[in-house]
Amino acid sequence: MLFRSPGMVVMKKYCNKFTLVEILAVVALIGILTAIGFGAYTYAMNSAKESSTKALIKRLESGLESCRTKFGYFPACAKSGDDYTFQPIEVTIDSNNEITDIKIGDQPFDPRTKGEYGEMFIKVLEAESLKKYVKDNKLEDAWGGTVYYMYPGVINKTSFDLVSAGADGFFGDPADKAKTPPTVRTKYDTQNSDGTYTRICDDITNF
């Protein structure tokens, strides 16, 4: 028989294990923080790609304006029936990994050009820095979608249109699942008070 002296202190053992509720709460908290972090990362990446694509569109626009100043015209696009069509911008890279030609519209077949248009366009654009945007000989945006050109434009009737589908990869309303730009104005194109147009979607354009 054990006897306990009056001064003896008996220590109780406590369980230090987490309860199921505590474990679930921690897992839920980790999940919430991960979702927030991933959302912030995705937003930052898309913002960077959007800025990069806008800068690319601006460079192309400036290059075309410079060439128009010298040659007096923008390269026209091919027609499908009575309508002009959007065309991808084609880039030729040689075996030395150097850009040797940029085809925009039907510029190589224009009798006024004689090859000089493409040469100047490459020079004005500092084309070597565009190689990261080239895949399968076509100029692409930061998401890997094709950048399209059309002259005369759908919106810019006296100028040209440059269009990227943006982050969602679809032109106009994503519900339409359009893989190429529309050749007519749509309900997503609204005219601003200054005469410019805005496309109500995430397309990136020069208008």
C-alpha positions in Angstrom: 0.0 0.0 0.0 1.3 3.4 -1.0 1.1 6.2 1.5 1.5 9.8 0.6 3.1 12.1 3.1 1.4 15.4 3.8 4.1 17.4 2.0 4.2 15.3 -1.2 3.0 17.0 -4.4 1.3 14.9 -7.0 2.0 16.1 -10.7 -0.8 15.5 -13.2 0.1 14.6 -16.7 -1.5 16.8 -19.4 -1.9 15.9 -23.1 -0.1 18.2 -25.4 -1.7 16.8 -28.6 -3.8 19.0 -31.0 -7.4 18.4 -31.1 -9.1 17.6 -34.5 -10.8 21.0 -34.5 -7.5 22.8 -34.0 -5.9 20.8 -36.8 -8.7 21.6 -39.2 -8.5 25.3 -38.2 -4.8 25.4 -39.0 -5.3 23.6 -42.4 -8.1 26.0 -43.3 -5.9 29.0 -42.4 -3.0 27.7 -44.5 -5.5 27.2 -47.4 -6.8 30.7 -47.2 -3.3 32.3 -47.0 -2.2 30.1 -50.0 -5.2 31.2 -52.1 -4.5 34.9 -51.2 -0.9 34.5 -52.1 -1.6 32.7 -55.4 -4.2 35.3 -56.3 -1.8 38.2 -55.7 1.0 36.4 -57.7 -1.4 35.8 -60.6 -2.5 39.4 -60.6 1.1 40.6 -60.5 2.1 38.3 -63.4 -0.9 39.3 -65.5 -0.2 43.0 -64.8 3.4 42.6 -65.9 2.3 40.8 -69.1 -0.3 43.4 -69.8 2.3 46.2 -69.5 4.7 44.3 -71.7 2.1 43.8 -74.4 0.9 47.4 -74.3 4.6 48.5 -74.7 4.9 46.1 -77.7 1.8 47.5 -79.4 3.1 51.0 -78.8 6.4 50.1 -80.4 4.7 48.7 -83.4 2.5 51.7 -83.7 5.5 54.1 -83.5 7.4 52.0 -86.1 4.5 52.1 -88.5 4.0 55.9 -88.1 7.7 56.4 -88.8 7.6 54.3 -91.9 4.5 56.2 -93.1 6.4 59.5 -92.6 9.1 58.2 -95.0 7.1 56.1 -97.5 3.8 57.9 -97.3 1.5 54.9 -96.6 0.7 52.1 -94.2 0.9 48.5 -95.6 -2.6 47.3 -96.7 -3.9 43.9 -95.7 -5.3 41.2 -97.9 -9.0 41.0 -98.7 -11.5 38.3 -98.1 -14.2 39.1 -100.6 -14.9 42.8 -100.1 -13.5 43.0 -96.6 -9.9 43.5 -95.4 -8.7 40.9 -92.9 -6.6 41.0 -89.8 -3.2 39.4 -90.5 -0.5 38.1 -88.1 2.8 39.9 -88.1 5.4 37.5 -89.5 9.0 37.6 -88.4 11.9 35.8 -90.2 14.8 34.7 -88.0 17.8 33.3 -89.8 20.2 30.5 -88.8 22.3 33.0 -86.9 19.3 33.9 -84.7 19.0 37.3 -86.3 15.8 38.9 -87.5 16.1 39.5 -91.2 12.5 40.5 -92.1 9.2 41.6 -90.7 6.1 41.1 -92.8 3.2 43.3 -91.8 0.1 43.3 -94.0 0.9 42.7 -97.6 3.9 45.0 -97.5 6.3 42.5 -99.2 4.0 42.4 -102.3 3.5 46.1 -102.5 5.3 47.4 -105.7 6.1 50.7 -103.9 8.1 49.0 -101.2 11.0 47.3 -103.0 12.1 45.7 -99.7 12.9 49.1 -98.1 9.8 49.2 -95.9 10.7 46.0 -94.0 14.3 47.1 -93.6 13.3 50.4 -92.1 10.7 48.8 -89.9 13.3 46.5 -88.4 15.6 49.4 -87.8 13.0 51.7 -86.2 11.7 48.9 -83.9 15.2 47.7 -82.9 13.8 44.4 -83.9 16.5 42.2 -82.2 14.8 42.9 -78.9 11.5 41.5 -80.2 12.8 37.9 -80.5 11.3 36.9 -77.2 7.9 37.6 -78.7 8.4 35.5 -81.8 7.2 31.9 -82.1 6.7 29.9 -85.3 7.7 33.1 -87.2 4.8 35.0 -85.8 4.8 38.0 -83.4 3.0 37.1 -80.1 1.9 39.0 -77.0 3.2 38.2 -73.5 0.6 35.4 -73.1 1.6 33.7 -76.3 -1.3 34.9 -78.4 -0.9 36.2 -81.9 -0.7 40.0 -82.4 -2.8 41.0 -85.4 -2.6 44.0 -87.8 -5.2 45.4 -90.2 -5.2 48.4 -92.5 -7.6 50.0 -93.1 -8.7 49.4 -89.6 -12.0 48.4 -88.2 -12.0 51.2 -85.6 -9.2 53.4 -87.1 -10.8 53.8 -90.5 -8.1 56.2 -91.7 -5.3 54.3 -89.9 -4.6 50.8 -88.8 -5.6 48.5 -85.9 -3.2 46.4 -83.8 -4.9 43.9 -81.6 -3.9 41.3 -78.9 -6.5 39.0 -77.3 -5.1 39.7 -73.8 -5.0 37.4 -70.8 -8.2 35.4 -71.6 -7.0 34.5 -75.2 -10.4 35.5 -76.7 -11.4 38.6 -78.7 -14.4 40.5 -77.5 -16.5 38.9 -74.9 -14.8 35.7 -73.7 -18.3 34.0 -74.0 -18.0 34.4 -77.7 -14.8 32.2 -77.8 -13.5 34.3 -80.8 -10.0 33.3 -81.7 -9.5 36.0 -84.3 -10.4 39.7 -84.2 -13.8 40.7 -85.6 -13.6 42.5 -89.0 -16.5 44.8 -88.1 -17.3 46.9 -85.1 -19.1 45.0 -82.3 -21.2 45.8 -79.3 -17.9 45.8 -77.3 -16.6 48.8 -79.1 -17.8 52.2 -77.7 -16.9 55.6 -78.9 -15.4 58.0 -76.4 -16.0 61.8 -76.3 -12.7 62.5 -77.9 -13.5 60.3 -80.9 -11.4 57.3 -79.9 -12.8 53.9 -79.2 -12.6 51.5 -76.3 -13.1 47.8 -76.5 -15.1 46.5 -73.5 -13.1 43.4 -72.8 -9.4 42.7 -72.0 -8.2 42.9 -75.6 -5.1 45.2 -75.9 -5.3 47.5 -78.9 -3.9 50.8 -80.3 -7.3 52.5 -80.0 
